[in-house]
Each structure stands twice: as C-alpha cells, then as structure tokens.
Amino acid sequence: MKEIYLDNAATTRVHPEVAEKMMDALVNNYGNPSSLHRLGIRGEQAIKEVRELIAKNLNCQTPEIYFNSGGTEGNNMIIQGVVENKKRNRMRIITSAIEHPSVLDVFTFYENHQVEVIVLGVDTQGHIRLDELEAAMNEDTILVSIMGVNNELGTIQDLKAIGKIVKAVNPKCVFHADFVQGFMKIPVDVQASLLDALTLSGHKIFGPKGVGAVYIKKGTDIKPLLRGGGQENNMRSGTENVPGIVGFGEAIRLRKESFSDEFEAIRNLRTVFINEIESKVDDIKINGDPNGSPYVLNISFNRVRGEVLLHSLEAKGIFVSTGSACSSHKKEKQYVLKAIGLAEEYKEGTIRISFSKDITKDDVKIAVEAIAQAVNSLRLLVKPRKNR
Ligand SMILES: Cc1ncc(COP(=O)(O)O)c(C=O)c1O
C-alpha cells in the first residue's frame, strides 16, 4: 500500500542527503567541539558554518544564534530566561491563546508565580487583534511572545506590525516569536520585525529531531536555562549535538534552493485539495486564514469524530492528525479551535492536513477520495440530530 504522509506539521521524514551528512559527522566528525585539538576544531568549524547559514537567513549576526534541542527548549529558554532574569516587583508578559503548549504552559506556570500574564484572544481566522495588543502593553511588560505561523491553522501573524507596536510602547520589552512552523517556508527578517528572539526547530524541515536554535539579539538579557561547561557562549551548556546541527544545516541548505517555488506549488496543492473536498463532501468548514501558510490545511466535518476519521484513513495508508501532535496528550485538546470560536458540532470532527514537497496532485486526489468515502460512511452511522 502506498503511504501518503500528510502530517508534516507534526514532523517530517529526514531527507536522505541530511541523513548522509549526519552519518558522516557521527563517524568522522566525532571530536568534542570544545576540545583544543584538531578533531575538536573540526567539530567547531562544522557548527560555525551552520550558525552562519541560519544568521544569513534571519538577517542577524552569527553570534546571535544559539543551538539547542529544538522548539520546546527554545521557547522555554527565551520565556523563562527573560522572566528569571528580571525578578522585579511588577512584571507583565503577553502571549496569544493559540500558541504552542511549549509557550502557553510556561505562561501558565508564571501566572501562579506573581507575574501578570495576559493571553490575547484571536479573531475567527486566528489573528491577534493589534489594538488589543497595544492596549495590553505597558511599562511593566517585559516580554511579548507571539508565534509566526500557527501549527494547527497555518495562520500567519503580522510580526512586523506586532514588533512596531511592542517597541513603540516599550522599547525595553523583549519581542519573541516561535517560528518553528515558518522557518524556511515563509521568509522572516528579525531586524525588520524588531524581534529580539526567535525559536527554530530542525525536524519540521526534513532535518533531525532533537535539534534547533534560537536567535537572541545582542544585548538582550536572558538567564541561561542550563548551566555547566559554558558552551554556546554560556547561553546553553552541554556538548553540542554536532551530527544534529550538521543535519539541521543540510536541511536548511536543501530548502534554500527551492523555498519560493515550493511555496507556490504547495499553495496550488492546497487549493486543489479544498476544491475537491468541497465538491465531494457537504457540511464542512475550512478553518484559518485562506492566505495563511499553505503547508497547513485545517478542516472540520460535521457529524464525524476526527479521531475515528484519522484511524480510518490510517487503515488506507493516509496519515493526518487531529490538531497538533504536540498537544494530543493534553487535557484541553482543542484550545485553538475554541479560541477561533468554531461551533461545537464542527470541533470534534477536525483534522489537520499538512503538506510537503513530496506530495503530488495524484496523492491529493487519492487522499480526498479516501476522506470523502470515510466521512460519508461514518455519517451514515450517526443518528440525525433531533430538532430541539
Ligand atoms: C509552533 C511550534 N512550536 C514549538 C514546537 C516544538 O518543537 P520541538 O518538537 O522541536 O520541541 C512545535 C512542534 O510541533 C510547533 O509546532
């Protein structure tokens, strides 16, 4: 059975060239980058090249990039690092209701620790309202953390406009964006967006899991989460994951070549998907912003349970998700759909399709046909609602 993998926002398959470079690093570039001999220096050099590559992509300085274990660590590193560094009597931190749990959970933690936490609501497409952000900003605000691309909806936030508001009200406030779902898919310029910190992860772009990086603007006061050997300029102790970083670098290099052409191709695929599904299944809702990231498509089917649909597609070799893989263990699974005000009868029947360069138009047609068949037969099992 041919497998059609439509869960690329959860993770991606490592590109064979990435795996090859990692294998080489594992067996040949095995020195500790902190060692003074040439094997150490070789490791250090490999890391430096990737650091430079990322810096160029984000439009920042090379020493402003710090490697770590991925998006979850990156978000924790920035949020905890800013709050723990300040320790003032009055501190306010601001985020949005649809952030990844690795942001929201840290905010919730601080809510119980004498920090004033503001969680901004979003509109029906998942955008924060800029006037609400402006009203929430004050002199005590030490951090604003708003994601670039939402992992469940694909909605893109206007980071430039957000940065402008943050800095106009309080130039000292740290502006951070979780850019895990945007990196190497949509462009970002940290200087133009007035960003002080940005979170990246390797495994969403055909790189390995367990490696990522953060951008931290020079002069930004952040207390390190991990102390020890002082690696990464004292910001993140621990021997660097050289093979992981090399793999992350190769994944970036490979994407760099196809970045903007791919965006258009994926947008076309998404449009085909929507047209086909709308012609075959009634009573559905496409969630999020039609002009958001084309890599994510969030669809709700009335009178169907998303999880049942997921498993019935899995039996046909088609892999999708219900919401975010990262939050599927959480109690409040559907907080993003709740935040955009999706009607209750649609919420349960929501799946996320996430595309990659490996998906063809034929794959889309097969997947849509399978979804249509599954939804239509699952609906036959559901009793019609009585008018109340
Ligand atoms: C928006 C967003 N932020 C953070 C993360 C966490 O990244 P990682 O899996 O590298 O810890 C994810 C992963 O799904 C994500 O989608």
PDBQT file of the ligand as one rigid body, heavy atoms in Angstrom, charges set to zero:
ROOT
HETATM    1  C1  LIG A 401       4.664  26.014  16.662  1.00  0.00    +0.000 C 
HETATM    2  C2  LIG A 401       5.506  25.015  17.360  1.00  0.00    +0.000 A 
HETATM    3  N1  LIG A 401       6.322  25.418  18.352  1.00  0.00    +0.000 NA
HETATM    4  C3  LIG A 401       7.114  24.565  19.017  1.00  0.00    +0.000 A 
HETATM    5  C4  LIG A 401       7.122  23.229  18.703  1.00  0.00    +0.000 A 
HETATM    6  C5  LIG A 401       8.014  22.297  19.466  1.00  0.00    +0.000 C 
HETATM    7  O1  LIG A 401       9.138  21.976  18.715  1.00  0.00    +0.000 OA
HETATM    8  P1  LIG A 401      10.020  20.670  19.065  1.00  0.00    +0.000 P 
HETATM    9  O2  LIG A 401       9.201  19.492  18.637  1.00  0.00    +0.000 OA
HETATM   10  O3  LIG A 401      11.261  20.851  18.263  1.00  0.00    +0.000 OA
HETATM   11  O4  LIG A 401      10.262  20.691  20.519  1.00  0.00    +0.000 OA
HETATM   12  C6  LIG A 401       6.278  22.753  17.689  1.00  0.00    +0.000 A 
HETATM   13  C7  LIG A 401       6.230  21.313  17.361  1.00  0.00    +0.000 C 
HETATM   14  O5  LIG A 401       5.235  20.801  16.921  1.00  0.00    +0.000 OA
HETATM   15  C8  LIG A 401       5.458  23.672  16.989  1.00  0.00    +0.000 A 
HETATM   16  O6  LIG A 401       4.642  23.287  16.008  1.00  0.00    +0.000 OA
ENDROOT
TORSDOF 0
